[in-house]
Amino acid sequence: MAPSPTGRMHLGNVYACLAAWLAVRSQGRRGRVILRIEDIDGPRVVKDADRWIMDDLAWLGLDWDGPVAYQSRRGAVYRHALEVLKGQTLGGRMLDDHAWPDTPEGDQPLVYPCFCSRADIRAASAPNEGDGFTIYPGTCRGLPYDLVRFRLESGNRHSLRIAVPADPGDPGAVCRFHDLVFGDRVYTLPRDLGDVVIQRSDGLMSYQLAVTVDDLDMGVNQVVRGRDLLRSTAIQSWIRERLDRDAGPVQYAHLPLIDGADGRRMSKRYGSLDLGTLRARGWSPERVIGICACLLGLLPHPEPVAAADLVDGFTWKALRRDLADRRLDEAGLEMD
């Protein structure tokens, strides 16, 4: 369970947390649930939101194992991972200490500085598919070493990107994985993702790098999240292999999204129905769990139920049968 503390959890967050919790608890003692507060984007963090999240999860009966992990406290781990990536070329060669961003002639550094502004990238890119990805056109990839060094020494603002194979026909350019809900997925890295940012121009590590490092470091072998992150799984797999080629496999389960009554994906930024509001209205935890269980296909109709009572009957089958995003109309949330 990996909520961002940018506000109170809404029903879409609970739906995902419930699925992740049930997937582990249905395996008996063979698994553990990790709670990770993804607060790496400090400017967006809301004071006390982590406390609200933990209180709401406990109220819902969704417990976790071991201490809570905070991304904001793991900066040294991320910086070490970045140095590991900077010590490689796209072709797999290892660079000598302090050689970056210089590389042997004809080889591309795995990590390279990008001096483009967001406006530059938008102007040069094709429209994205609505899941947050804008394919970077590669403007700064392959810049002459002397120019890159000059700009870095001049203090030019820049992000860092990780390079993927440029040729879609390269066997290494294709990422394949099996999703427990959406089935077999195939992504061609240069065409579907491009060179993504792994460190922002303000110095903050990106989501793509941080969660990949966290999952490796914490031994995570099953990830449950929204289907809008399917493409992220491909680039995270690429980063994961560059960090640890012997890392074990990960199971993924991407869930259909939950849309509000206005048709937009449920989000804190849009003021979607949150647990603070529902608890103030007198809702019980069983009522919230019942709605989310229905959205997961575990109940034919919303009805109050405890999370623990769903463990024995948990399955991904209902989600596989209906991959469409769910529509949650507040007027339809009432139960008898």
Buried (B, 14 or more C-beta within 10 A) or exposed (E): BBBBBBBBBBBBBBBBBBBBBBBBBBEEEEBBBBBBBBBBBEEBBBEEBBEBBBBBBEEBBBEBEEEEBBBBEBBEBBEEBBEBBBBBBBBEEEBEEEBBBBBEEEBBBBBBBBBBEEEBBEEBBEEEEEEEBBBBBBBBBEBEEEEBBEBEEEEEEBBBBBBBBBEEEEEBBBBEBEBBBBEEBEBBBBEBBBBBBBBBBEEBBBBBBBBBBBBBBEEBEBBBBBBBBBBBBBBBBBBBBBBBEEBEEBBBBBBBBBBBBEEEBBBBEEEBBBBBEBBEEEBEBBBBBBBBBBBBBBBEEBBBBBBBEBBEEBEBEBBBEEEEBBEBEEEEBEEE
